[in-house]
Amino acid sequence: MTNPSSPASAAPSDLDSPADSRTTLAPTGTETPQSARKPGPQRVPGRFARLPELAGRTFLPLGLFARLPLAMLTVGTLTLVTSASGSYAIGGAAAGAVGIGSALGAPVLGSLADRSGQRTVLLWSAAANSLAVTLLLVISYLDQGPASLVDWWLVLTAAFAAGASCPQVGPMARVRWMALITRNLTSGTKRTSVASNRADLDTALAYEGTADEITFVLGPALVGILASMVAPWLPLAIAVLLTITLVPLFAVHPTQGAVTLTPPKARASVEQSGPGAGASRKQRPRRSRALLAVALPVLAMLFMGSFFGATQTALTAFASVFATAEAAGLLYAVMGLSSAVAALSVAFWPQRFGLGARWLFAAGAMACIALLLLWQGGLGTMIGVLLLLGVPVGPVMVTVFAIGGIVAPEGRLSTVMTALASGIVAGTAVGSALAGQLAQDHGYAAAFMVSVSAAGALFLLGAASLPLLRERR
């Protein structure tokens, strides 16, 4: 069995062989002349056609559907527990427990992946999550009705465990793309360059951003359809089935071998060089700036989550006035659709448009357009505003994830990527709570102020990131 932390073990199978494993060098070690190569283009045309070359044809659909259970878990828990208990309060508390568990558990899983490898962590988390969700299903139907409120603490515990153990497929897929593209840059072939690999990274992260948007729109919709047409337990049962089958396949996919691990001795030497071990005066501010560089994108994702949560809640209040509360999901999907398309477009943005400038531009546009949410228009106006608002949202998320990959300390990439995802989850809970209170007391327009404020904070954080990114460059 090959060591997953060894670069030699990163060679995928023939079916999923990446582009850099197909050498263009002649046996003598010199580059094969252009005339001696097989006819046809050197690369498959199209930016997104490059991704299967890097990771293999099966990686994209596998990574897409393996993250679907996470998108179904919160809404599925809310639907199941509310139906079984007859209490919206208990159902909401269970959904909140899932969110808190995910926000706390994701960085832990990321840190373990940095130390032990993605394969081990994903296999164990898939098994633990399947068990936790199954227990949630069983306990919910054993303790039915408001008469057994004391026993619902078992449901909340199971919901927390389900959130904490949920496999972090999206963040770990981003780590694999970064590892594959870095390996491609250092593979020694003359075809690779910093510019082309920057384009590959933009393309991969644009795809990942769109995959997140698709699953987090598709997941709740799937829960609603299955729960209403069949039974409330069915969405979570399908989530368990997807987790126990697709996540292990993602875990053992050949791309996991591209992610190299930091040896324990190297990690120990880095930790011992910190301020607590007598670091020099020059090392202390350097480490502080490194921590600040990581904190900025994590904080940005916290505000991004607050924007999402506040917008969802405010749209529910808005829809109850102009349509029905159930229409809020469809309105929110409008923004998700334009956000997904805009995230894909990042792959085609010019390379001279740096990450800091991209963050500042997209977040500024997001803050300006968010002000239109305060416009007292009707349902048609709101649909137009949401369609326009989604355009800068996707690029902001793609950019912040890319910056997180740049500023992550050596050997801590999975930790940073999962921390970014946790920021979105925690921020969503904060934004929902704030906007919900404002909507209750002052109406939907006041709730939208939380969305506007979160977008403005993203712009300010983008401005603060510029000097740190100049140092990294």
C-alpha positions as CSV (number, residue, x, y, z in Angstrom):
1,M,0.0,0.0,0.0
2,T,1.4,3.4,-0.9
3,N,1.8,6.2,1.5
4,P,-0.8,8.9,0.9
5,S,1.6,11.6,1.9
6,S,4.2,10.6,-0.6
7,P,4.3,12.4,-4.0
8,A,4.9,9.1,-5.7
9,S,1.6,7.8,-4.5
10,A,-0.2,10.7,-6.2
11,A,-0.3,9.0,-9.6
12,P,-3.9,8.2,-10.3
13,S,-5.0,5.2,-12.3
14,D,-5.1,5.0,-16.1
15,L,-8.7,6.0,-16.1
16,D,-8.1,9.1,-14.0
17,S,-4.6,10.0,-14.9
18,P,-3.8,13.8,-14.6
19,A,-2.3,15.8,-17.3
20,D,1.1,16.1,-15.7
21,S,1.5,12.3,-15.6
22,R,1.5,12.2,-19.4
23,T,5.1,13.3,-20.0
24,T,6.0,15.3,-23.0
25,L,9.8,14.5,-22.7
26,A,11.6,12.2,-25.0
27,P,13.6,9.3,-23.6
28,T,16.8,11.2,-23.8
29,G,15.4,13.9,-21.4
30,T,15.0,16.6,-24.0
31,E,11.6,18.0,-24.8
32,T,9.8,16.3,-27.7
33,P,9.7,18.6,-30.7
34,Q,6.4,20.0,-31.7
35,S,6.5,18.2,-35.1
36,A,7.1,14.8,-33.4
37,R,4.0,15.1,-31.2
38,K,0.7,13.5,-32.2
39,P,-1.5,15.8,-34.3
40,G,-4.2,17.8,-32.5
41,P,-4.2,20.5,-29.8
42,Q,-1.8,20.3,-26.9
43,R,-4.6,20.7,-24.5
44,V,-8.3,20.0,-24.7
45,P,-10.0,23.3,-25.7
46,G,-11.8,25.2,-22.9
47,R,-10.9,26.2,-19.4
48,F,-13.2,23.7,-17.7
49,A,-12.1,20.9,-20.0
50,R,-8.7,21.3,-18.2
51,L,-10.1,20.1,-14.9
52,P,-10.6,16.4,-15.9
53,E,-7.0,16.4,-17.3
54,L,-5.8,17.4,-13.8
55,A,-8.0,15.2,-11.6
56,G,-9.6,12.6,-13.8
57,R,-13.0,12.3,-15.3
58,T,-14.7,10.8,-12.3
59,F,-13.6,13.4,-9.7
60,L,-15.9,16.2,-10.7
61,P,-19.3,14.4,-10.4
62,L,-18.0,12.5,-7.4
63,G,-17.1,15.6,-5.5
64,L,-20.3,17.3,-6.5
65,F,-22.7,14.6,-5.3
66,A,-20.6,13.6,-2.3
67,R,-21.2,17.0,-0.7
68,L,-25.0,16.8,-1.2
69,P,-25.8,15.2,2.2
70,L,-24.3,18.2,4.0
71,A,-26.7,20.5,2.1
72,M,-29.6,18.3,3.0
73,L,-28.8,17.8,6.7
74,T,-29.9,21.1,8.3
75,V,-33.2,21.4,6.4
76,G,-33.8,17.6,6.7
77,T,-33.3,17.7,10.4
78,L,-35.7,20.7,10.8
79,T,-38.4,18.9,8.7
80,L,-38.0,15.6,10.5
81,V,-37.9,16.8,14.1
82,T,-40.7,19.4,13.5
83,S,-42.9,16.7,12.1
84,A,-42.1,14.1,14.8
85,S,-42.4,16.5,17.7
86,G,-45.1,18.8,16.5
87,S,-43.0,21.7,17.7
88,Y,-41.3,24.3,15.6
89,A,-39.2,25.3,18.6
90,I,-37.7,21.8,19.0
91,G,-37.3,21.4,15.2
92,G,-35.5,24.8,15.0
93,A,-33.3,23.8,18.0
94,A,-32.3,20.6,16.3
95,A,-31.4,22.4,13.1
96,G,-29.4,24.9,15.2
97,A,-27.6,22.0,16.8
98,V,-26.6,20.6,13.4
99,G,-25.2,24.1,12.5
100,I,-23.2,24.5,15.7
101,G,-21.9,21.0,15.4
102,S,-20.7,21.6,11.8
103,A,-19.1,24.9,12.7
104,L,-17.1,23.4,15.5
105,G,-16.4,20.0,14.0
106,A,-15.3,21.1,10.5
107,P,-11.9,22.7,11.6
108,V,-11.2,19.7,13.8
109,L,-11.7,17.3,10.8
110,G,-9.5,19.6,8.7
111,S,-6.7,19.6,11.3
112,L,-6.9,15.8,11.5
113,A,-6.7,15.6,7.7
114,D,-3.6,17.8,7.8
115,R,-2.0,15.3,10.2
116,S,-3.4,11.9,9.1
117,G,-4.4,12.4,5.5
118,Q,-7.8,13.0,3.9
119,R,-8.5,9.3,3.2
120,T,-8.5,8.2,6.9
121,V,-10.5,11.2,8.1
122,L,-13.1,11.0,5.4
123,L,-13.7,7.3,5.9
124,W,-14.1,7.6,9.7
125,S,-16.3,10.7,9.4
126,A,-18.5,9.0,6.8
127,A,-19.1,6.1,9.2
128,A,-19.6,8.3,12.2
129,N,-22.0,10.6,10.4
130,S,-24.0,7.8,9.0
131,L,-24.4,6.4,12.5
132,A,-25.3,9.8,14.0
133,V,-28.0,10.5,11.4
134,T,-29.4,7.0,11.7
135,L,-29.6,7.6,15.5
136,L,-31.3,10.9,14.9
137,L,-33.9,9.2,12.7
138,V,-34.6,6.4,15.3
139,I,-34.7,8.7,18.4
140,S,-37.0,11.2,16.6
141,Y,-39.6,8.6,16.0
142,L,-39.2,6.9,19.4
143,D,-39.8,10.2,21.2
144,Q,-42.8,11.6,19.4
145,G,-45.1,14.3,20.7
146,P,-44.6,17.3,23.0
147,A,-45.2,15.1,26.1
148,S,-41.7,13.8,25.9
149,L,-39.9,17.1,25.8
150,V,-37.2,16.0,28.2
151,D,-36.2,13.2,25.9
152,W,-35.7,15.6,23.0
153,W,-32.3,16.4,24.5
154,L,-31.2,13.1,23.0
155,V,-32.4,14.3,19.6
156,L,-30.4,17.6,20.0
157,T,-27.3,15.5,21.0
158,A,-27.7,13.3,17.9
159,A,-28.2,16.4,15.7
160,F,-25.1,18.0,17.1
161,A,-23.1,14.8,16.5
162,A,-24.5,14.6,12.9
163,G,-23.3,18.1,12.2
164,A,-19.9,17.7,13.9
165,S,-19.1,14.5,12.0
166,C,-20.4,15.6,8.6
167,P,-17.6,14.9,6.0
168,Q,-16.1,18.1,4.7
169,V,-16.0,17.2,1.0
170,G,-16.1,20.7,-0.4
171,P,-13.1,22.1,1.5
172,M,-11.1,19.0,1.0
173,A,-11.8,19.0,-2.7
174,R,-10.4,22.5,-2.8
175,V,-7.3,21.3,-1.0
176,R,-6.8,18.6,-3.7
177,W,-7.2,21.0,-6.5
178,M,-4.5,23.3,-5.0
179,A,-2.2,20.3,-4.4
180,L,-2.7,19.0,-8.0
181,I,-2.1,22.4,-9.5
182,T,1.0,23.0,-7.4
183,R,2.4,19.6,-8.4
184,N,1.7,20.5,-12.0
185,L,3.7,23.7,-11.6
186,T,6.7,21.9,-10.2
187,S,6.5,18.9,-12.5
188,G,9.4,20.1,-14.6
189,T,7.7,20.3,-17.9
190,K,8.2,23.4,-20.0
191,R,4.5,23.6,-20.7
192,T,3.7,24.7,-17.2
193,S,4.0,28.3,-16.0
194,V,2.8,30.4,-13.1
195,A,0.2,32.1,-15.3
196,S,-1.2,28.9,-16.7
197,N,-1.4,27.4,-13.2
198,R,-3.0,30.5,-11.8
199,A,-5.6,30.1,-14.6
200,D,-6.1,26.5,-13.6
201,L,-6.6,27.5,-9.9
202,D,-9.1,30.1,-10.9
203,T,-11.0,27.5,-13.0
204,A,-11.0,24.9,-10.3
205,L,-12.1,27.2,-7.5
206,A,-14.8,28.7,-9.8
207,Y,-16.1,25.2,-10.4
208,E,-16.1,24.4,-6.6
209,G,-18.0,27.6,-5.9
210,T,-20.6,26.7,-8.4
211,A,-20.8,23.2,-7.0
212,D,-21.5,24.6,-3.6
213,E,-24.2,26.9,-4.9
214,I,-25.8,24.0,-6.9
215,T,-25.9,21.6,-3.9
216,F,-27.1,24.2,-1.4
217,V,-30.0,25.1,-3.7
218,L,-30.7,21.5,-4.8
219,G,-30.4,20.0,-1.3
220,P,-33.2,21.9,0.4
221,A,-35.4,21.6,-2.7
222,L,-34.8,17.8,-2.6
223,V,-35.7,17.7,1.1
224,G,-38.9,19.6,0.5
225,I,-40.0,17.4,-2.4
226,L,-39.3,14.1,-0.7
227,A,-40.7,15.0,2.7
228,S,-43.9,16.4,1.2
229,M,-44.5,13.6,-1.3
230,V,-43.3,10.6,0.6
231,A,-42.3,11.0,4.3
232,P,-40.3,13.4,6.5
233,W,-37.7,10.7,7.3
234,L,-36.9,9.9,3.6
235,P,-34.5,12.9,2.9
236,L,-32.2,12.0,5.8
237,A,-32.3,8.3,4.9
238,I,-31.2,9.2,1.4
239,A,-28.5,11.4,2.9
240,V,-27.2,8.5,4.9
241,L,-27.1,6.3,1.8
242,L,-25.2,9.0,-0.2
243,T,-22.7,9.5,2.6
244,I,-21.9,5.8,3.1
245,T,-21.5,5.2,-0.6
246,L,-20.1,8.4,-2.2
247,V,-17.9,9.8,0.5
248,P,-15.7,6.6,0.8
249,L,-15.3,6.7,-3.0
250,F,-14.2,10.3,-2.7
251,A,-11.9,9.4,0.1
252,V,-10.0,6.8,-1.8
253,H,-10.0,8.6,-5.2
254,P,-6.4,8.8,-6.5
255,T,-6.4,12.6,-6.1
256,Q,-6.1,12.2,-2.3
257,G,-2.5,11.1,-2.9
258,A,-1.5,14.5,-4.3
259,V,-2.0,16.1,-0.8
260,T,1.3,15.8,0.9
261,L,1.4,15.8,4.7
262,T,3.8,17.8,6.9
263,P,6.0,15.4,8.8
264,P,5.5,15.6,12.6
265,K,9.1,16.7,13.2
266,A,8.7,19.6,10.8
267,R,5.4,20.6,12.4
268,A,7.1,20.5,15.8
269,S,10.0,22.6,14.7
270,V,7.5,25.2,13.3
271,E,5.5,25.3,16.5
272,Q,8.7,25.5,18.7
273,S,9.8,28.5,16.7
274,G,6.8,30.5,17.9
275,P,6.9,33.2,20.6
276,G,6.3,30.7,23.4
277,A,9.6,29.0,22.5
278,G,11.7,32.2,22.7
279,A,11.3,33.5,19.2
280,S,13.2,36.5,18.2
281,R,11.7,40.0,18.0
282,K,11.6,39.7,14.2
283,Q,9.8,36.4,14.3
284,R,7.0,37.6,16.6
285,P,5.5,40.3,14.3
286,R,6.0,38.0,11.4
287,R,3.9,35.3,13.0
288,S,1.3,37.8,14.1
289,R,0.9,39.0,10.5
290,A,0.6,35.4,9.3
291,L,-2.2,34.8,11.8
292,L,-3.8,38.0,10.7
293,A,-3.6,36.9,7.1
294,V,-5.5,33.8,7.9
295,A,-8.0,35.6,10.2
296,L,-9.1,38.0,7.5
297,P,-10.5,35.4,5.0
298,V,-12.1,33.4,7.9
299,L,-13.7,36.6,9.2
300,A,-14.8,37.4,5.7
301,M,-16.6,34.0,5.5
302,L,-18.3,34.8,8.8
303,F,-19.7,37.9,7.3
304,M,-20.6,36.1,4.1
305,G,-22.6,33.5,6.1
306,S,-24.2,36.4,8.0
307,F,-25.3,37.8,4.6
308,F,-26.8,34.5,3.6
309,G,-28.6,33.9,6.9
310,A,-30.0,37.5,7.1
311,T,-31.1,37.4,3.5
312,Q,-32.9,34.1,3.9
313,T,-34.7,35.3,7.0
314,A,-35.6,38.7,5.6
315,L,-36.9,37.1,2.4
316,T,-39.2,34.9,4.5
317,A,-40.6,38.0,6.1
318,F,-40.9,39.7,2.7
319,A,-42.6,36.7,1.1
320,S,-45.1,36.6,3.9
321,V,-46.2,40.1,2.9
322,F,-46.2,39.9,-0.9
323,A,-46.8,36.1,-1.4
324,T,-46.5,33.3,1.0
325,A,-43.7,32.5,3.4
326,E,-43.0,29.3,1.5
327,A,-42.0,31.4,-1.6
328,A,-38.9,32.6,0.2
329,G,-36.9,29.5,-0.8
330,L,-37.7,30.2,-4.5
331,L,-36.7,33.8,-4.1
332,Y,-33.4,32.8,-2.5
333,A,-32.8,30.3,-5.3
334,V,-32.9,33.2,-7.8
335,M,-29.8,34.7,-6.1
336,G,-28.2,31.3,-5.9
337,L,-28.6,30.8,-9.7
338,S,-26.9,34.0,-10.7
339,S,-24.2,33.5,-8.1
340,A,-23.4,30.0,-9.5
341,V,-23.1,31.4,-13.1
342,A,-21.0,34.3,-11.9
343,A,-18.7,32.0,-10.0
344,L,-18.0,30.0,-13.2
345,S,-17.1,33.2,-15.0
346,V,-14.2,33.8,-12.6
347,A,-12.2,31.3,-14.7
348,F,-12.2,33.7,-17.6
349,W,-11.3,36.9,-15.7
350,P,-7.9,38.4,-16.8
351,Q,-4.9,37.3,-14.8
352,R,-3.7,40.8,-14.2
353,F,-6.8,41.3,-12.1
354,G,-5.2,40.3,-8.8
355,L,-7.0,38.6,-5.9
356,G,-7.0,41.6,-3.7
357,A,-8.4,43.9,-6.4
358,R,-10.9,41.2,-7.3
359,W,-12.1,40.9,-3.7
360,L,-12.4,44.7,-3.4
361,F,-14.3,45.1,-6.7
362,A,-16.7,42.2,-6.2
363,A,-17.4,43.1,-2.5
364,G,-17.9,46.7,-3.4
365,A,-20.4,45.8,-6.1
366,M,-22.1,43.5,-3.6
367,A,-22.5,46.2,-1.0
368,C,-23.9,48.7,-3.5
369,I,-26.4,46.3,-5.0
370,A,-27.4,45.1,-1.5
371,L,-28.7,48.6,-0.8
372,L,-31.4,47.9,-3.4
373,L,-32.9,45.4,-1.0
374,L,-34.2,48.3,1.0
375,W,-36.2,49.6,-1.9
376,Q,-39.9,49.2,-1.1
377,G,-40.8,47.5,-4.3
378,G,-43.0,44.5,-5.1
379,L,-42.3,40.9,-5.9
380,G,-41.0,41.5,-9.4
381,T,-38.6,44.2,-8.2
382,M,-37.2,41.9,-5.6
383,I,-36.6,39.1,-8.1
384,G,-34.7,41.5,-10.3
385,V,-32.6,42.8,-7.3
386,L,-31.8,39.2,-6.2
387,L,-30.8,38.2,-9.7
388,L,-28.4,41.2,-9.8
389,L,-27.1,40.7,-6.3
390,G,-26.0,37.1,-6.9
391,V,-23.6,38.3,-9.6
392,P,-20.9,39.6,-7.2
393,V,-21.6,37.0,-4.5
394,G,-20.1,34.0,-6.4
395,P,-16.8,35.8,-7.3
396,V,-16.3,37.0,-3.7
397,M,-16.6,33.4,-2.4
398,V,-14.2,32.1,-5.0
399,T,-11.7,34.8,-4.3
400,V,-11.8,34.4,-0.5
401,F,-11.2,30.7,-0.8
402,A,-8.3,31.3,-3.2
403,I,-6.8,33.8,-0.7
404,G,-7.2,31.3,2.1
405,G,-5.2,28.8,0.1
406,I,-2.4,31.4,-0.4
407,V,-2.1,32.5,3.3
408,A,-2.5,29.1,4.9
409,P,0.5,28.1,6.9
410,E,2.5,25.1,5.6
411,G,0.8,21.9,6.6
412,R,-2.4,23.6,7.6
413,L,-4.3,23.9,4.3
414,S,-7.1,21.6,5.2
415,T,-7.5,23.3,8.6
416,V,-7.9,26.7,6.9
417,M,-10.2,25.5,4.2
418,T,-12.6,23.9,6.7
419,A,-12.3,27.0,8.9
420,L,-13.6,29.1,6.0
421,A,-16.5,26.7,5.5
422,S,-17.2,26.9,9.3
423,G,-17.2,30.6,9.1
424,I,-20.1,30.5,6.6
425,V,-22.1,28.1,8.8
426,A,-21.6,30.1,12.0
427,G,-22.2,33.4,10.2
428,T,-25.5,32.0,8.8
429,A,-26.7,31.3,12.3
430,V,-25.7,34.8,13.5
431,G,-27.3,36.5,10.5
432,S,-30.5,34.6,10.8
433,A,-30.8,35.4,14.5
434,L,-30.2,39.1,14.1
435,A,-32.4,39.5,11.1
436,G,-35.2,37.4,12.7
437,Q,-35.3,39.7,15.7
438,L,-35.4,42.8,13.5
439,A,-38.0,41.4,11.2
440,Q,-40.2,40.6,14.2
441,D,-39.9,44.0,15.7
442,H,-39.5,46.3,12.7
443,G,-40.4,44.4,9.5
444,Y,-38.4,42.9,6.6
445,A,-36.7,46.2,5.6
446,A,-34.9,46.3,8.9
447,A,-33.9,42.7,8.5
448,F,-32.3,43.5,5.2
449,M,-30.1,46.0,7.0
450,V,-28.1,43.1,8.4
451,S,-27.5,41.9,4.8
452,V,-26.3,45.4,3.8
453,S,-24.0,45.7,6.8
454,A,-22.5,42.2,6.2
455,A,-21.7,43.2,2.5
456,G,-20.2,46.4,3.7
457,A,-18.0,44.6,6.1
458,L,-16.8,42.3,3.3
459,F,-15.7,45.4,1.4
460,L,-13.7,46.8,4.4
461,L,-12.0,43.4,4.9
462,G,-11.1,43.3,1.3
463,A,-9.4,46.7,1.7
464,A,-7.6,45.5,4.8
465,S,-6.3,42.4,2.9
466,L,-4.5,44.4,0.2
467,P,-1.2,45.1,2.1
468,L,-1.0,41.5,3.4
469,L,-1.5,40.1,-0.1
470,R,1.2,42.4,-1.4
471,E,3.6,40.9,1.1
472,R,2.6,37.4,0.1
473,R,3.2,38.2,-3.6
